[in-house]
Amino acid sequence: MTRLQVRAFLYQLGCFAILFISVRYLAEHFTNLTGLWIPMTAFVVGTLLSPKFHAVKTKDGEKLFMKWIFLKGFKEIG
């Protein structure tokens, strides 16, 4: 794996973790969900809402791109 691929993985993992922990806390305290439904709900919401990062080799070298449900198209990172 290249340096940018590792960076993309860590960004994606970090964003998912932040969303998962936030949604789990909110679901636990503000809904009537119990048991396995709390982490399952947090997992689904975190998966759907977290941005996707990809390292792509272009003619100018390897670049890091992000795609998110709230942004149109791809955004180049750094």
mmCIF file of the N, C-alpha and C atoms, coordinates in Angstrom:
data_MODEL
# 
_entry.id   MODEL 
# 
loop_
_atom_site.group_PDB 
_atom_site.id 
_atom_site.type_symbol 
_atom_site.label_atom_id 
_atom_site.label_alt_id 
_atom_site.label_comp_id 
_atom_site.label_asym_id 
_atom_site.label_entity_id 
_atom_site.label_seq_id 
_atom_site.pdbx_PDB_ins_code 
_atom_site.Cartn_x 
_atom_site.Cartn_y 
_atom_site.Cartn_z 
_atom_site.occupancy 
_atom_site.B_iso_or_equiv 
_atom_site.pdbx_formal_charge 
_atom_site.auth_seq_id 
_atom_site.auth_comp_id 
_atom_site.auth_asym_id 
_atom_site.auth_atom_id 
_atom_site.pdbx_PDB_model_num 
ATOM 1   N N  . MET A 1 1  ? 0.843   -1.189 0.000   1.00 0.00 ? 1  MET A N  1 
ATOM 2   C CA . MET A 1 1  ? 0.000   0.000  0.000   1.00 0.00 ? 1  MET A CA 1 
ATOM 3   C C  . MET A 1 1  ? 0.881   1.243  0.000   1.00 0.00 ? 1  MET A C  1 
ATOM 4   N N  . THR A 1 2  ? 0.450   2.208  -0.757  1.00 0.00 ? 2  THR A N  1 
ATOM 5   C CA . THR A 1 2  ? 1.195   3.459  -0.801  1.00 0.00 ? 2  THR A CA 1 
ATOM 6   C C  . THR A 1 2  ? 0.795   4.350  0.377   1.00 0.00 ? 2  THR A C  1 
ATOM 7   N N  . ARG A 1 3  ? 1.544   5.424  0.525   1.00 0.00 ? 3  ARG A N  1 
ATOM 8   C CA . ARG A 1 3  ? 1.310   6.350  1.627   1.00 0.00 ? 3  ARG A CA 1 
ATOM 9   C C  . ARG A 1 3  ? -0.090  6.981  1.532   1.00 0.00 ? 3  ARG A C  1 
ATOM 10  N N  . LEU A 1 4  ? -0.521  7.334  0.331   1.00 0.00 ? 4  LEU A N  1 
ATOM 11  C CA . LEU A 1 4  ? -1.840  7.943  0.172   1.00 0.00 ? 4  LEU A CA 1 
ATOM 12  C C  . LEU A 1 4  ? -2.964  6.940  0.388   1.00 0.00 ? 4  LEU A C  1 
ATOM 13  N N  . GLN A 1 5  ? -2.752  5.688  0.058   1.00 0.00 ? 5  GLN A N  1 
ATOM 14  C CA . GLN A 1 5  ? -3.765  4.672  0.319   1.00 0.00 ? 5  GLN A CA 1 
ATOM 15  C C  . GLN A 1 5  ? -3.952  4.470  1.817   1.00 0.00 ? 5  GLN A C  1 
ATOM 16  N N  . VAL A 1 6  ? -2.862  4.487  2.552   1.00 0.00 ? 6  VAL A N  1 
ATOM 17  C CA . VAL A 1 6  ? -2.944  4.379  4.008   1.00 0.00 ? 6  VAL A CA 1 
ATOM 18  C C  . VAL A 1 6  ? -3.647  5.596  4.586   1.00 0.00 ? 6  VAL A C  1 
ATOM 19  N N  . ARG A 1 7  ? -3.314  6.768  4.057   1.00 0.00 ? 7  ARG A N  1 
ATOM 20  C CA . ARG A 1 7  ? -3.956  8.000  4.507   1.00 0.00 ? 7  ARG A CA 1 
ATOM 21  C C  . ARG A 1 7  ? -5.462  7.976  4.235   1.00 0.00 ? 7  ARG A C  1 
ATOM 22  N N  . ALA A 1 8  ? -5.844  7.496  3.044   1.00 0.00 ? 8  ALA A N  1 
ATOM 23  C CA . ALA A 1 8  ? -7.265  7.395  2.699   1.00 0.00 ? 8  ALA A CA 1 
ATOM 24  C C  . ALA A 1 8  ? -7.979  6.437  3.648   1.00 0.00 ? 8  ALA A C  1 
ATOM 25  N N  . PHE A 1 9  ? -7.339  5.313  3.958   1.00 0.00 ? 9  PHE A N  1 
ATOM 26  C CA . PHE A 1 9  ? -7.930  4.355  4.889   1.00 0.00 ? 9  PHE A CA 1 
ATOM 27  C C  . PHE A 1 9  ? -8.109  4.968  6.273   1.00 0.00 ? 9  PHE A C  1 
ATOM 28  N N  . LEU A 1 10 ? -7.100  5.674  6.758   1.00 0.00 ? 10 LEU A N  1 
ATOM 29  C CA . LEU A 1 10 ? -7.188  6.280  8.087   1.00 0.00 ? 10 LEU A CA 1 
ATOM 30  C C  . LEU A 1 10 ? -8.238  7.390  8.145   1.00 0.00 ? 10 LEU A C  1 
ATOM 31  N N  . TYR A 1 11 ? -8.340  8.196  7.081   1.00 0.00 ? 11 TYR A N  1 
ATOM 32  C CA . TYR A 1 11 ? -9.375  9.233  7.029   1.00 0.00 ? 11 TYR A CA 1 
ATOM 33  C C  . TYR A 1 11 ? -10.766 8.589  7.059   1.00 0.00 ? 11 TYR A C  1 
ATOM 34  N N  . GLN A 1 12 ? -10.949 7.555  6.256   1.00 0.00 ? 12 GLN A N  1 
ATOM 35  C CA . GLN A 1 12 ? -12.243 6.894  6.188   1.00 0.00 ? 12 GLN A CA 1 
ATOM 36  C C  . GLN A 1 12 ? -12.590 6.244  7.531   1.00 0.00 ? 12 GLN A C  1 
ATOM 37  N N  . LEU A 1 13 ? -11.628 5.607  8.152   1.00 0.00 ? 13 LEU A N  1 
ATOM 38  C CA . LEU A 1 13 ? -11.839 4.985  9.453   1.00 0.00 ? 13 LEU A CA 1 
ATOM 39  C C  . LEU A 1 13 ? -12.165 6.034  10.514  1.00 0.00 ? 13 LEU A C  1 
ATOM 40  N N  . GLY A 1 14 ? -11.450 7.146  10.500  1.00 0.00 ? 14 GLY A N  1 
ATOM 41  C CA . GLY A 1 14 ? -11.698 8.210  11.473  1.00 0.00 ? 14 GLY A CA 1 
ATOM 42  C C  . GLY A 1 14 ? -13.073 8.826  11.331  1.00 0.00 ? 14 GLY A C  1 
ATOM 43  N N  . CYS A 1 15 ? -13.469 9.108  10.093  1.00 0.00 ? 15 CYS A N  1 
ATOM 44  C CA . CYS A 1 15 ? -14.800 9.685  9.868   1.00 0.00 ? 15 CYS A CA 1 
ATOM 45  C C  . CYS A 1 15 ? -15.898 8.722  10.286  1.00 0.00 ? 15 CYS A C  1 
ATOM 46  N N  . PHE A 1 16 ? -15.734 7.441  9.937   1.00 0.00 ? 16 PHE A N  1 
ATOM 47  C CA . PHE A 1 16 ? -16.727 6.451  10.339  1.00 0.00 ? 16 PHE A CA 1 
ATOM 48  C C  . PHE A 1 16 ? -16.801 6.332  11.858  1.00 0.00 ? 16 PHE A C  1 
ATOM 49  N N  . ALA A 1 17 ? -15.648 6.317  12.513  1.00 0.00 ? 17 ALA A N  1 
ATOM 50  C CA . ALA A 1 17 ? -15.628 6.168  13.965  1.00 0.00 ? 17 ALA A CA 1 
ATOM 51  C C  . ALA A 1 17 ? -16.324 7.340  14.649  1.00 0.00 ? 17 ALA A C  1 
ATOM 52  N N  . ILE A 1 18 ? -16.080 8.545  14.177  1.00 0.00 ? 18 ILE A N  1 
ATOM 53  C CA . ILE A 1 18 ? -16.723 9.724  14.763  1.00 0.00 ? 18 ILE A CA 1 
ATOM 54  C C  . ILE A 1 18 ? -18.235 9.644  14.600  1.00 0.00 ? 18 ILE A C  1 
ATOM 55  N N  . LEU A 1 19 ? -18.689 9.283  13.396  1.00 0.00 ? 19 LEU A N  1 
ATOM 56  C CA . LEU A 1 19 ? -20.129 9.180  13.168  1.00 0.00 ? 19 LEU A CA 1 
ATOM 57  C C  . LEU A 1 19 ? -20.741 8.022  13.960  1.00 0.00 ? 19 LEU A C  1 
ATOM 58  N N  . PHE A 1 20 ? -20.052 6.887  14.002  1.00 0.00 ? 20 PHE A N  1 
ATOM 59  C CA . PHE A 1 20 ? -20.567 5.727  14.721  1.00 0.00 ? 20 PHE A CA 1 
ATOM 60  C C  . PHE A 1 20 ? -20.738 6.030  16.206  1.00 0.00 ? 20 PHE A C  1 
ATOM 61  N N  . ILE A 1 21 ? -19.721 6.605  16.820  1.00 0.00 ? 21 ILE A N  1 
ATOM 62  C CA . ILE A 1 21 ? -19.792 6.908  18.252  1.00 0.00 ? 21 ILE A CA 1 
ATOM 63  C C  . ILE A 1 21 ? -20.862 7.955  18.531  1.00 0.00 ? 21 ILE A C  1 
ATOM 64  N N  . SER A 1 22 ? -20.959 8.965  17.676  1.00 0.00 ? 22 SER A N  1 
ATOM 65  C CA . SER A 1 22 ? -21.973 10.014 17.868  1.00 0.00 ? 22 SER A CA 1 
ATOM 66  C C  . SER A 1 22 ? -23.382 9.453  17.747  1.00 0.00 ? 22 SER A C  1 
ATOM 67  N N  . VAL A 1 23 ? -23.629 8.673  16.700  1.00 0.00 ? 23 VAL A N  1 
ATOM 68  C CA . VAL A 1 23 ? -24.970 8.130  16.488  1.00 0.00 ? 23 VAL A CA 1 
ATOM 69  C C  . VAL A 1 23 ? -25.309 7.106  17.571  1.00 0.00 ? 23 VAL A C  1 
ATOM 70  N N  . ARG A 1 24 ? -24.332 6.337  17.991  1.00 0.00 ? 24 ARG A N  1 
ATOM 71  C CA . ARG A 1 24 ? -24.588 5.365  19.067  1.00 0.00 ? 24 ARG A CA 1 
ATOM 72  C C  . ARG A 1 24 ? -24.991 6.076  20.351  1.00 0.00 ? 24 ARG A C  1 
ATOM 73  N N  . TYR A 1 25 ? -24.287 7.143  20.691  1.00 0.00 ? 25 TYR A N  1 
ATOM 74  C CA . TYR A 1 25 ? -24.635 7.912  21.887  1.00 0.00 ? 25 TYR A CA 1 
ATOM 75  C C  . TYR A 1 25 ? -26.042 8.502  21.770  1.00 0.00 ? 25 TYR A C  1 
ATOM 76  N N  . LEU A 1 26 ? -26.327 9.109  20.613  1.00 0.00 ? 26 LEU A N  1 
ATOM 77  C CA . LEU A 1 26 ? -27.641 9.719  20.420  1.00 0.00 ? 26 LEU A CA 1 
ATOM 78  C C  . LEU A 1 26 ? -28.758 8.682  20.434  1.00 0.00 ? 26 LEU A C  1 
ATOM 79  N N  . ALA A 1 27 ? -28.525 7.538  19.799  1.00 0.00 ? 27 ALA A N  1 
ATOM 80  C CA . ALA A 1 27 ? -29.544 6.486  19.774  1.00 0.00 ? 27 ALA A CA 1 
ATOM 81  C C  . ALA A 1 27 ? -29.768 5.898  21.161  1.00 0.00 ? 27 ALA A C  1 
ATOM 82  N N  . GLU A 1 28 ? -28.715 5.805  21.928  1.00 0.00 ? 28 GLU A N  1 
ATOM 83  C CA . GLU A 1 28 ? -28.828 5.233  23.273  1.00 0.00 ? 28 GLU A CA 1 
ATOM 84  C C  . GLU A 1 28 ? -29.608 6.144  24.214  1.00 0.00 ? 28 GLU A C  1 
ATOM 85  N N  . HIS A 1 29 ? -29.402 7.448  24.074  1.00 0.00 ? 29 HIS A N  1 
ATOM 86  C CA . HIS A 1 29 ? -30.008 8.374  25.024  1.00 0.00 ? 29 HIS A CA 1 
ATOM 87  C C  . HIS A 1 29 ? -31.342 8.960  24.569  1.00 0.00 ? 29 HIS A C  1 
ATOM 88  N N  . PHE A 1 30 ? -31.597 9.006  23.269  1.00 0.00 ? 30 PHE A N  1 
ATOM 89  C CA . PHE A 1 30 ? -32.788 9.710  22.802  1.00 0.00 ? 30 PHE A CA 1 
ATOM 90  C C  . PHE A 1 30 ? -33.783 8.840  22.052  1.00 0.00 ? 30 PHE A C  1 
ATOM 91  N N  . THR A 1 31 ? -33.566 7.521  21.987  1.00 0.00 ? 31 THR A N  1 
ATOM 92  C CA . THR A 1 31 ? -34.542 6.631  21.366  1.00 0.00 ? 31 THR A CA 1 
ATOM 93  C C  . THR A 1 31 ? -34.879 5.507  22.334  1.00 0.00 ? 31 THR A C  1 
ATOM 94  N N  . ASN A 1 32 ? -35.845 4.726  21.974  1.00 0.00 ? 32 ASN A N  1 
ATOM 95  C CA . ASN A 1 32 ? -36.244 3.586  22.796  1.00 0.00 ? 32 ASN A CA 1 
ATOM 96  C C  . ASN A 1 32 ? -35.605 2.295  22.310  1.00 0.00 ? 32 ASN A C  1 
ATOM 97  N N  . LEU A 1 33 ? -34.551 2.379  21.520  1.00 0.00 ? 33 LEU A N  1 
ATOM 98  C CA . LEU A 1 33 ? -33.884 1.180  21.033  1.00 0.00 ? 33 LEU A CA 1 
ATOM 99  C C  . LEU A 1 33 ? -33.126 0.506  22.170  1.00 0.00 ? 33 LEU A C  1 
ATOM 100 N N  . THR A 1 34 ? -33.073 -0.831 22.123  1.00 0.00 ? 34 THR A N  1 
ATOM 101 C CA . THR A 1 34 ? -32.358 -1.583 23.156  1.00 0.00 ? 34 THR A CA 1 
ATOM 102 C C  . THR A 1 34 ? -31.545 -2.687 22.507  1.00 0.00 ? 34 THR A C  1 
ATOM 103 N N  . GLY A 1 35 ? -30.592 -3.188 23.252  1.00 0.00 ? 35 GLY A N  1 
ATOM 104 C CA . GLY A 1 35 ? -29.824 -4.352 22.817  1.00 0.00 ? 35 GLY A CA 1 
ATOM 105 C C  . GLY A 1 35 ? -28.985 -4.105 21.581  1.00 0.00 ? 35 GLY A C  1 
ATOM 106 N N  . LEU A 1 36 ? -29.059 -5.054 20.661  1.00 0.00 ? 36 LEU A N  1 
ATOM 107 C CA . LEU A 1 36 ? -28.247 -5.027 19.449  1.00 0.00 ? 36 LEU A CA 1 
ATOM 108 C C  . LEU A 1 36 ? -28.687 -3.955 18.459  1.00 0.00 ? 36 LEU A C  1 
ATOM 109 N N  . TRP A 1 37 ? -29.886 -3.410 18.618  1.00 0.00 ? 37 TRP A N  1 
ATOM 110 C CA . TRP A 1 37 ? -30.384 -2.416 17.673  1.00 0.00 ? 37 TRP A CA 1 
ATOM 111 C C  . TRP A 1 37 ? -29.611 -1.102 17.735  1.00 0.00 ? 37 TRP A C  1 
ATOM 112 N N  . ILE A 1 38 ? -29.073 -0.760 18.877  1.00 0.00 ? 38 ILE A N  1 
ATOM 113 C CA . ILE A 1 38 ? -28.330 0.498  19.013  1.00 0.00 ? 38 ILE A CA 1 
ATOM 114 C C  . ILE A 1 38 ? -27.060 0.482  18.162  1.00 0.00 ? 38 ILE A C  1 
ATOM 115 N N  . PRO A 1 39 ? -26.157 -0.493 18.312  1.00 0.00 ? 39 PRO A N  1 
ATOM 116 C CA . PRO A 1 39 ? -24.963 -0.488 17.465  1.00 0.00 ? 39 PRO A CA 1 
ATOM 117 C C  . PRO A 1 39 ? -25.267 -0.761 15.989  1.00 0.00 ? 39 PRO A C  1 
ATOM 118 N N  . MET A 1 40 ? -26.322 -1.539 15.705  1.00 0.00 ? 40 MET A N  1 
ATOM 119 C CA . MET A 1 40 ? -26.677 -1.795 14.300  1.00 0.00 ? 40 MET A CA 1 
ATOM 120 C C  . MET A 1 40 ? -27.155 -0.507 13.624  1.00 0.00 ? 40 MET A C  1 
ATOM 121 N N  . THR A 1 41 ? -27.961 0.266  14.334  1.00 0.00 ? 41 THR A N  1 
ATOM 122 C CA . THR A 1 41 ? -28.420 1.552  13.798  1.00 0.00 ? 41 THR A CA 1 
ATOM 123 C C  . THR A 1 41 ? -27.245 2.486  13.590  1.00 0.00 ? 41 THR A C  1 
ATOM 124 N N  . ALA A 1 42 ? -26.341 2.548  14.546  1.00 0.00 ? 42 ALA A N  1 
ATOM 125 C CA . ALA A 1 42 ? -25.164 3.409  14.431  1.00 0.00 ? 42 ALA A CA 1 
ATOM 126 C C  . ALA A 1 42 ? -24.282 2.969  13.265  1.00 0.00 ? 42 ALA A C  1 
ATOM 127 N N  . PHE A 1 43 ? -24.141 1.667  13.064  1.00 0.00 ? 43 PHE A N  1 
ATOM 128 C CA . PHE A 1 43 ? -23.337 1.148  11.959  1.00 0.00 ? 43 PHE A CA 1 
ATOM 129 C C  . PHE A 1 43 ? -23.921 1.550  10.611  1.00 0.00 ? 43 PHE A C  1 
ATOM 130 N N  . VAL A 1 44 ? -25.212 1.367  10.433  1.00 0.00 ? 44 VAL A N  1 
ATOM 131 C CA . VAL A 1 44 ? -25.859 1.689  9.158   1.00 0.00 ? 44 VAL A CA 1 
ATOM 132 C C  . VAL A 1 44 ? -25.789 3.183  8.876   1.00 0.00 ? 44 VAL A C  1 
ATOM 133 N N  . VAL A 1 45 ? -26.104 3.996  9.863   1.00 0.00 ? 45 VAL A N  1 
ATOM 134 C CA . VAL A 1 45 ? -26.058 5.451  9.678   1.00 0.00 ? 45 VAL A CA 1 
ATOM 135 C C  . VAL A 1 45 ? -24.626 5.912  9.421   1.00 0.00 ? 45 VAL A C  1 
ATOM 136 N N  . GLY A 1 46 ? -23.670 5.388  10.168  1.00 0.00 ? 46 GLY A N  1 
ATOM 137 C CA . GLY A 1 46 ? -22.266 5.742  9.963   1.00 0.00 ? 46 GLY A CA 1 
ATOM 138 C C  . GLY A 1 46 ? -21.765 5.343  8.592   1.00 0.00 ? 46 GLY A C  1 
ATOM 139 N N  . THR A 1 47 ? -22.157 4.168  8.121   1.00 0.00 ? 47 THR A N  1 
ATOM 140 C CA . THR A 1 47 ? -21.748 3.709  6.795   1.00 0.00 ? 47 THR A CA 1 
ATOM 141 C C  . THR A 1 47 ? -22.337 4.585  5.698   1.00 0.00 ? 47 THR A C  1 
ATOM 142 N N  . LEU A 1 48 ? -23.594 4.952  5.834   1.00 0.00 ? 48 LEU A N  1 
ATOM 143 C CA . LEU A 1 48 ? -24.244 5.757  4.791   1.00 0.00 ? 48 LEU A CA 1 
ATOM 144 C C  . LEU A 1 48 ? -23.773 7.208  4.772   1.00 0.00 ? 48 LEU A C  1 
ATOM 145 N N  . LEU A 1 49 ? -23.485 7.774  5.935   1.00 0.00 ? 49 LEU A N  1 
ATOM 146 C CA . LEU A 1 49 ? -23.153 9.201  6.002   1.00 0.00 ? 49 LEU A CA 1 
ATOM 147 C C  . LEU A 1 49 ? -21.676 9.526  5.932   1.00 0.00 ? 49 LEU A C  1 
ATOM 148 N N  . SER A 1 50 ? -20.805 8.557  6.156   1.00 0.00 ? 50 SER A N  1 
ATOM 149 C CA . SER A 1 50 ? -19.372 8.874  6.175   1.00 0.00 ? 50 SER A CA 1 
ATOM 150 C C  . SER A 1 50 ? -18.845 9.060  4.756   1.00 0.00 ? 50 SER A C  1 
ATOM 151 N N  . PRO A 1 51 ? -17.916 10.001 4.571   1.00 0.00 ? 51 PRO A N  1 
ATOM 152 C CA . PRO A 1 51 ? -17.345 10.216 3.237   1.00 0.00 ? 51 PRO A CA 1 
ATOM 153 C C  . PRO A 1 51 ? -16.434 9.068  2.833   1.00 0.00 ? 51 PRO A C  1 
ATOM 154 N N  . LYS A 1 52 ? -16.307 8.870  1.526   1.00 0.00 ? 52 LYS A N  1 
ATOM 155 C CA . LYS A 1 52 ? -15.445 7.816  0.988   1.00 0.00 ? 52 LYS A CA 1 
ATOM 156 C C  . LYS A 1 52 ? -14.177 8.461  0.432   1.00 0.00 ? 52 LYS A C  1 
ATOM 157 N N  . PHE A 1 53 ? -13.022 7.944  0.819   1.00 0.00 ? 53 PHE A N  1 
ATOM 158 C CA . PHE A 1 53 ? -11.730 8.454  0.373   1.00 0.00 ? 53 PHE A CA 1 
ATOM 159 C C  . PHE A 1 53 ? -11.061 7.417  -0.521  1.00 0.00 ? 53 PHE A C  1 
ATOM 160 N N  . HIS A 1 54 ? -10.440 7.902  -1.620  1.00 0.00 ? 54 HIS A N  1 
ATOM 161 C CA . HIS A 1 54 ? -9.752  7.011  -2.554  1.00 0.00 ? 54 HIS A CA 1 
ATOM 162 C C  . HIS A 1 54 ? -8.456  7.650  -3.015  1.00 0.00 ? 54 HIS A C  1 
ATOM 163 N N  . ALA A 1 55 ? -7.398  6.855  -3.086  1.00 0.00 ? 55 ALA A N  1 
ATOM 164 C CA . ALA A 1 55 ? -6.131  7.291  -3.678  1.00 0.00 ? 55 ALA A CA 1 
ATOM 165 C C  . ALA A 1 55 ? -6.117  6.814  -5.120  1.00 0.00 ? 55 ALA A C  1 
ATOM 166 N N  . VAL A 1 56 ? -5.979  7.749  -6.046  1.00 0.00 ? 56 VAL A N  1 
ATOM 167 C CA . VAL A 1 56 ? -6.061  7.442  -7.474  1.00 0.00 ? 56 VAL A CA 1 
ATOM 168 C C  . VAL A 1 56 ? -4.773  7.869  -8.156  1.00 0.00 ? 56 VAL A C  1 
ATOM 169 N N  . LYS A 1 57 ? -4.251  6.989  -9.007  1.00 0.00 ? 57 LYS A N  1 
ATOM 170 C CA . LYS A 1 57 ? -3.067  7.332  -9.791  1.00 0.00 ? 57 LYS A CA 1 
ATOM 171 C C  . LYS A 1 57 ? -3.516  8.072  -11.044 1.00 0.00 ? 57 LYS A C  1 
ATOM 172 N N  . THR A 1 58 ? -3.019  9.297  -11.204 1.00 0.00 ? 58 THR A N  1 
ATOM 173 C CA . THR A 1 58 ? -3.319  10.110 -12.374 1.00 0.00 ? 58 THR A CA 1 
ATOM 174 C C  . THR A 1 58 ? -2.024  10.362 -13.132 1.00 0.00 ? 58 THR A C  1 
ATOM 175 N N  . LYS A 1 59 ? -2.147  11.075 -14.247 1.00 0.00 ? 59 LYS A N  1 
ATOM 176 C CA . LYS A 1 59 ? -0.931  11.384 -15.012 1.00 0.00 ? 59 LYS A CA 1 
ATOM 177 C C  . LYS A 1 59 ? -0.015  12.351 -14.272 1.00 0.00 ? 59 LYS A C  1 
ATOM 178 N N  . ASP A 1 60 ? -0.574  13.096 -13.303 1.00 0.00 ? 60 ASP A N  1 
ATOM 179 C CA . ASP A 1 60 ? 0.216   14.028 -12.497 1.00 0.00 ? 60 ASP A CA 1 
ATOM 180 C C  . ASP A 1 60 ? 0.758   13.376 -11.227 1.00 0.00 ? 60 ASP A C  1 
ATOM 181 N N  . GLY A 1 61 ? 0.531   12.083 -11.053 1.00 0.00 ? 61 GLY A N  1 
ATOM 182 C CA . GLY A 1 61 ? 0.951   11.381 -9.843  1.00 0.00 ? 61 GLY A CA 1 
ATOM 183 C C  . GLY A 1 61 ? -0.260  10.908 -9.073  1.00 0.00 ? 61 GLY A C  1 
ATOM 184 N N  . GLU A 1 62 ? -0.030  10.366 -7.904  1.00 0.00 ? 62 GLU A N  1 
ATOM 185 C CA . GLU A 1 62 ? -1.126  9.846  -7.095  1.00 0.00 ? 62 GLU A CA 1 
ATOM 186 C C  . GLU A 1 62 ? -1.785  10.982 -6.315  1.00 0.00 ? 62 GLU A C  1 
ATOM 187 N N  . LYS A 1 63 ? -3.123  10.983 -6.334  1.00 0.00 ? 63 LYS A N  1 
ATOM 188 C CA . LYS A 1 63 ? -3.881  12.029 -5.646  1.00 0.00 ? 63 LYS A CA 1 
ATOM 189 C C  . LYS A 1 63 ? -4.956  11.388 -4.775  1.00 0.00 ? 63 LYS A C  1 
ATOM 190 N N  . LEU A 1 64 ? -5.365  12.129 -3.764  1.00 0.00 ? 64 LEU A N  1 
ATOM 191 C CA . LEU A 1 64 ? -6.382  11.668 -2.828  1.00 0.00 ? 64 LEU A CA 1 
ATOM 192 C C  . LEU A 1 64 ? -7.695  12.391 -3.127  1.00 0.00 ? 64 LEU A C  1 
ATOM 193 N N  . PHE A 1 65 ? -8.766  11.614 -3.316  1.00 0.00 ? 65 PHE A N  1 
ATOM 194 C CA . PHE A 1 65 ? -10.077 12.171 -3.619  1.00 0.00 ? 65 PHE A CA 1 
ATOM 195 C C  . PHE A 1 65 ? -11.092 11.727 -2.572  1.00 0.00 ? 65 PHE A C  1 
ATOM 196 N N  . MET A 1 66 ? -12.123 12.581 -2.401  1.00 0.00 ? 66 MET A N  1 
ATOM 197 C CA . MET A 1 66 ? -13.182 12.302 -1.460  1.00 0.00 ? 66 MET A CA 1 
ATOM 198 C C  . MET A 1 66 ? -14.522 12.425 -2.157  1.00 0.00 ? 66 MET A C  1 
ATOM 199 N N  . LYS A 1 67 ? -15.420 11.497 -1.877  1.00 0.00 ? 67 LYS A N  1 
ATOM 200 C CA . LYS A 1 67 ? -16.796 11.575 -2.351  1.00 0.00 ? 67 LYS A CA 1 
ATOM 201 C C  . LYS A 1 67 ? -17.697 11.485 -1.132  1.00 0.00 ? 67 LYS A C  1 
ATOM 202 N N  . TRP A 1 68 ? -18.671 12.394 -1.063  1.00 0.00 ? 68 TRP A N  1 
ATOM 203 C CA . TRP A 1 68 ? -19.565 12.432 0.068   1.00 0.00 ? 68 TRP A CA 1 
ATOM 204 C C  . TRP A 1 68 ? -20.981 12.630 -0.422  1.00 0.00 ? 68 TRP A C  1 
ATOM 205 N N  . ILE A 1 69 ? -21.935 12.112 0.311   1.00 0.00 ? 69 ILE A N  1 
ATOM 206 C CA . ILE A 1 69 ? -23.333 12.184 -0.079  1.00 0.00 ? 69 ILE A CA 1 
ATOM 207 C C  . ILE A 1 69 ? -23.829 13.635 -0.125  1.00 0.00 ? 69 ILE A C  1 
ATOM 208 N N  . PHE A 1 70 ? -23.227 14.524 0.653   1.00 0.00 ? 70 PHE A N  1 
ATOM 209 C CA . PHE A 1 70 ? -23.664 15.911 0.714   1.00 0.00 ? 70 PHE A CA 1 
ATOM 210 C C  . PHE A 1 70 ? -22.938 16.825 -0.272  1.00 0.00 ? 70 PHE A C  1 
ATOM 211 N N  . LEU A 1 71 ? -21.928 16.312 -0.971  1.00 0.00 ? 71 LEU A N  1 
ATOM 212 C CA . LEU A 1 71 ? -21.203 17.089 -1.971  1.00 0.00 ? 71 LEU A CA 1 
ATOM 213 C C  . LEU A 1 71 ? -21.415 16.467 -3.352  1.00 0.00 ? 71 LEU A C  1 
ATOM 214 N N  . LYS A 1 72 ? -21.521 17.303 -4.357  1.00 0.00 ? 72 LYS A N  1 
ATOM 215 C CA . LYS A 1 72 ? -21.713 16.809 -5.711  1.00 0.00 ? 72 LYS A CA 1 
ATOM 216 C C  . LYS A 1 72 ? -20.344 16.516 -6.330  1.00 0.00 ? 72 LYS A C  1 
ATOM 217 N N  . GLY A 1 73 ? -20.174 15.320 -6.849  1.00 0.00 ? 73 GLY A N  1 
ATOM 218 C CA . GLY A 1 73 ? -18.928 14.959 -7.505  1.00 0.00 ? 73 GLY A CA 1 
ATOM 219 C C  . GLY A 1 73 ? -17.832 14.586 -6.529  1.00 0.00 ? 73 GLY A C  1 
ATOM 220 N N  . PHE A 1 74 ? -16.602 14.615 -7.033  1.00 0.00 ? 74 PHE A N  1 
ATOM 221 C CA . PHE A 1 74 ? -15.435 14.267 -6.241  1.00 0.00 ? 74 PHE A CA 1 
ATOM 222 C C  . PHE A 1 74 ? -14.668 15.533 -5.875  1.00 0.00 ? 74 PHE A C  1 
ATOM 223 N N  . LYS A 1 75 ? -14.067 15.522 -4.698  1.00 0.00 ? 75 LYS A N  1 
ATOM 224 C CA . LYS A 1 75 ? -13.267 16.665 -4.251  1.00 0.00 ? 75 LYS A CA 1 
ATOM 225 C C  . LYS A 1 75 ? -11.841 16.187 -4.017  1.00 0.00 ? 75 LYS A C  1 
ATOM 226 N N  . GLU A 1 76 ? -10.892 16.914 -4.577  1.00 0.00 ? 76 GLU A N  1 
ATOM 227 C CA . GLU A 1 76 ? -9.485  16.546 -4.373  1.00 0.00 ? 76 GLU A CA 1 
ATOM 228 C C  . GLU A 1 76 ? -9.022  17.055 -3.013  1.00 0.00 ? 76 GLU A C  1 
ATOM 229 N N  . ILE A 1 77 ? -8.358  16.189 -2.276  1.00 0.00 ? 77 ILE A N  1 
ATOM 230 C CA . ILE A 1 77 ? -7.855  16.512 -0.946  1.00 0.00 ? 77 ILE A CA 1 
ATOM 231 C C  . ILE A 1 77 ? -6.348  16.748 -1.052  1.00 0.00 ? 77 ILE A C  1 
ATOM 232 N N  . GLY A 1 78 ? -5.901  17.882 -0.591  1.00 0.00 ? 78 GLY A N  1 
ATOM 233 C CA . GLY A 1 78 ? -4.479  18.214 -0.538  1.00 0.00 ? 78 GLY A CA 1 
ATOM 234 C C  . GLY A 1 78 ? -3.835  18.134 -1.851  1.00 0.00 ? 78 GLY A C  1 
# 
